[in-house]
Amino acid sequence: MIRERAAATLPGLLVVLVVLLALGFLVYALITQAFGDSPGIVITESLLIIGCCFLLAGVFVVNPNEGRVLQFFGDYVGTVSTPGLRWANPLYTKKRISLRVRNFESTKLKVNDNEGNPIEIAAVVVWRVVDTAEAVFEVDDYQNFVKVQTEAAVRNLATSYKYDAHEEDQMSLRGNTAAVAEHMKKEIQDRLSKAGVEVLEARISHLAYAPEIAQAMLQRQQAGAIIAARQRIVEGAVGMVQMALDMLSQRDILELDNERKAAMVSNLLVVLCGERSTQPVINTGTIYQ
């Protein structure tokens, strides 16, 4: 693999000043000797002027957070990342590579989750180039490579988790967003490491059931929520009934046989678990009537 290395360059401003001074002197000498009897000197000075103009072609600008990949007839020379005006061999080709942080948002992908339910998912990836040599020479088009590999990683991630967990110890796309985002970042980074790209952040930007099953899944979620709420109500009601029976027994307020305890428990559960307000019935006799 080709790794990034620094290229040796010269300060461009210094080179420009030196070349311009030499060019001005040569032009002046050429003009003064143009009508002389030394054609060889005139030709030499003309060639030197052309050489100075050729040297100026080696001056280039490097912007902040930018790299220039230098090649000499196909051979990788190095990368220049020092901002400012720089000079290198005019025969070098200089390819501009941005080192700035970029965002990529994938399209809405329709895939099946771990249970086989069709879902729609999209992700946002924050990335940047950290190795210009790998970005240029290891892959054909590093920007397209980021796009394709990100979408492939998102598809693979969606098939690894359920959309929604029905048990507390299960991982799901909707319930464990932080863990899923970390998993997605690691998988995308593994795919993009050969392209000299660093993934700074990855997160899900869109997550929903596919339209054809959205209504059925909504009813399923509502049923699950109702069941969970009922379980919580029943647990609370049983605890309150147990507390009532224990307090009656401890304070010697009332002695109840098993049949009356069962009737009391039944009445309390009806009152505590019912959806509607209960209508009290006043017993004007004894507890056995």
Secondary structure, 3 states (H helix, E strand, C coil): CCCCCECCCEEHHHHHHHHHHHHHHHHHHHHHHCCCCCHHHHHHHHHHHHHHHHHHCCEEEECCCEEEEEEECCEEEEEECCCEEEECCCCCEEEEEECCCEEEECCCEEEECCCCCEEEEEEEEEEEECCHHHHHHCCCCHHHHHHHHHHHHHHHHHHHCECCCCCCCCCECCCCHHHHHHHHHHHHHHHHHHHCEEEEEEEEEEEEECHHHHHHHHHHHHHHHHHHHHHHHHHHHHHHHHHHHHHHHHCCCCCCCHHHHHHHHHHHHHHHHCCCCCCCCCCCCCCCC
